[in-house]
Amino acid sequence: MDLTGGPALARTSKNHPSDPASAPVPDPASASASVPGSASVPGAASPSDAAPPAGPRVPEARYPAASAPARRTGVPSRTAAPAGAGTSPPRASRPRASVPEARGPVAPEAREERPDARPTVTELRLSAFAGHRSAAHALGPVTLFTGPSGSGKTTTLRAYEALARLCAGDPLDEVFPDAADLVPERARPDAQGRRGFRIGCTVDGPCGPVLLDLAVQAEPRLRIVGERLTARGRTLLATALRDPGRSTVQAEWHTAGTTPVTRAPFPDDLLGTALLPLRVAGRTPGQLEVLAAAEQVVVGLRSAFACDPRPERMRAPVPPGEGRLRRDCANLAEVLHRTHNDCPRRHHRLATVAGAGCAGTVAGLGVRELREGTVRAVLERGGRPETPLGRLGDGELRYLALALTLLTGPGVLEMDRIAEVPDAMQSLTLLADGLDRGLDRRQSGELLRLAVEIAGDGHIRLAGAVGDRTAAEARRTPGVTVVDLSA
């Protein structure tokens, strides 16, 4: 049974042309399905043979490569387990689950170490997701999706955000509350009434290209029924649904020690790749390889912030707070209050950018503390009366908010930071659906030039959806990748 109601996609990754595991996860929905992309390995341990990690501590993971200093990716507490997590599930309400494994002996090979490379998502695969079928999109530092209404610009960015949230430890039902709507219309249920969708991505970094492919069953019950993590042509982690009556999938990952493969159940509503740093001890070269690849994917995907400025929520004064910009940018004045006090150089640069996209003369961005304990942001006009941001047009407010996200970092955005990994090893990706909504030609052009300039140092990337006019200008802008979904 094809989980998505059609033939499995047979293709290779642009980043890893010879990698057979770059194809989407085969259908693992039946109870007798084998683990995707793998064959039985002589000497592989069964679930009962898998020895639990010694001691009550969470195993230490290593990043970014086997030879790098030990470091954790900071998987959120919802996926973390208390002491003894090596044999307990991430959520207390679920039956106890043991630890999974991977496969294949370690073959001697030349490894290209790139310890200074930041993990970045370089390809997004929508094998069968809503209206997308057999789609693979290369992602650059600045990538803009365009196409007519209904071509799938929003769902493309939603797939990226969904993978990012799963890597952050969010459960499946929170990431896909409307999962049935994401099943391709042509997908037909099997005899058990099962339908689903498939998405995946490639994350490049110190380990080279690492591929993550995911199969999700949406009906009759939402669950992850297949997951595959692949690097250098080797399947490092694979999961499959063995018993539809249980809320677990059978997982196996690469060990390459006296036991070449480790097997154990994983919960079917959490991403197994995000759980690996909590489950693998890192005692063998194979385990270190699995940890490095998993942590590269987690760091690359989790470093994402979805921004959708809503001008109608940005006009009123707001109470001062910690100054972390929310998704709708409703607390823009609060964040400007923080940058004005704590980041004067960044704030001055934002004021310069504001002058290029706002009407009239802009001498600076000011913040006024009001009697009622709130703060209000204003445009300083250089000897003329200042203009409260609440009086600006929708396009001006969206322009300011989007420029602020490009000029700041994770510490100023309301996102789950990976504190255990230095900022120099992370590359923040901004996801902006309707990037040019409400912007005139001058504002969209300035925003494009700012995005290319900021993306040049590798710390911040941009993936957005735009209309035809902005796409035409973007095609003439060096450093911008335009993906036409109508082609």
TAVEN-V776902 format. One line per field, one symbol per residue. phi: phi as a letter, one per 40 degrees, with the letter a starting at -180 (. if undefined). psi: psi as a letter, one per 40 degrees, with the letter a starting at -180 (. if undefined). burial: + if it has 9 or more other ideal C-beta (glycine too) atoms within 8 Angstrom, else -. Layout:
# TAVEN-V776902
phi->???
psi->???
burial->???
This chain:
# TAVEN-V776902
phi->.cdbgacccbabcccadccccccdcccbcccccccdgabcbdgcccdcccccdcgcccdcbbacbdccccabcgcdccbcbcdgccbbccbcccddbcccabagcccdacbccbcccccbcbabbbcaafccafbbbcbbdbbbcbicdgchccccccccccccccccgccdcccbcbdccccdcccbccccgcaaabbaabbcidcgcbbbbbbbccbcbcacbaaabbafgbccaabaccbdcbcbbcbabcbgbcbcbbbacbccbbccdccdccbbcgcbdccccccccccccccccccbbcbbdbdccbccdbccacgbccdcgcbdcccccccccbbcccccccccccccbbcgcbcibbbbccccgbbbcbccbggbdcbccccccdcccccccccccccbbdcbbcacccccbddccbbcbcbbcgdccgcccccccccccccccccccgcbbbbabbccccccccccbdgbcbbcccc
psi->hhdeeiiihhiiidegdeheeeiihihedideiihifiiihheiiidddhhiiiieihihihieideiihiiefhiddeiiahfedeiidhdeiihiahaaaihihhhihhhhgdehhhihehhhgdghbeihfhhhhhadhhhhiiiheefdddddddddddddddeehiddddgdfddeehidehhiadefhiaihiiihhiadeahhhhihhhhdiehhihehihhihfehhdhhiihdheeifiihiiihdfadhdihiiiiieeihdddddeedhdfeiddddddddddddddddddgihhhghgdeeediiiiiaefhhidefdfdddddddddddgddddddddddddeeiiahheihihhhideeiihiihhegeihihideeiidddddddddddddeaadeeigigigdehideeihhhhhghfdeheiiddddddddddddddedeedhihhihiaddddddddehhehhhhhee.
burial->--++++--+--++-++--+-+++++++++---+-++++--+--++-+--+--+----++-+++++--+-+++++++-++++---+++++++--+--++++++++-+----------+++++++++++++++++--++++++++++++---+++-+++-++++++++++++++--++--+--+++--+-++---++++++++++++++++++++++++++--++++++++++-+++++++++------++++++++++-++++++++++++++++++++++++-+-++++++++++++++++++++++++++-+++-++-+--+++---++++++++++++--+--++++++-+++-++---+-++++--+---++++++++----++-++-+--++++++++++++++++-++----+--+---+++++++++-++--+---++++++++++-++---++++++++--+++-++--+-+++++-+--
